[in-house]
Amino acid sequence: MDNIVGAALLIEVFGGFLFLASDGDISSVWFAILFFGLVAGLYGVVSSRLRQLEADRR
């Protein structure tokens, strides 16, 4: 697993626990944590897929 994807999953899990601990009151801080995890995860998936396609082309 790519390091970025692993870090994004940890951020998502941590943000999800914080969201549940705050009784579902989504504040800007928790939303930012979840959004950052989502963006980092998507970036990691796309970049690892592009690297894999580049390696297959060689």
N, C-alpha and C positions, 0 to 999 in steps of 0.2 A: 504494500500500500504506500502510496506517495505520502511524504511527510506533511504536505499541506493539507491533504484530505484528512489525515489523522488528527491534525491540530484543529481543523474545522469541525470534525465530529466531537472533539472534546469541548470546543466552544459551544456547540449546539446543545450538548447534554448539560453543560454547566448553566447555560442560559435558560434551558427548559426547567431545570430544578429551581433556579431563581424565580422564574415566572410562576411556578406552582407554589413556591414558598410565599409569594406576595399575594396569594389568594386570587390569582388571575388578573390583578390590576396591572395592566401593561403600561409601564411608564416609558419614557423616552430612553432611559438607560438600558432597560431589559430589551426593548425593541432594537436598540443599537447593537447589543451583544448578539441577539439572534440574527439580525441582518448581516452583521460582519461574518458570522459563522457560515451563513448561507452563501455569501459572496465568495468567501475564501474557499469553501467547498466546491463551488462551481468552477472557480479559477483552477483549483487543483485537478479536478476531473478533466477539464478541457486541456490543460497543459500536459497532463500525463498522456492523454489520448493523442495529442499532436506529436509528442515525443515518440510514442509507439508507432504511429504512422510514418514518421520520418525514419525510424530504425528499420521498418519493414520495407521501405522504398530502397534502402541501400543494399 
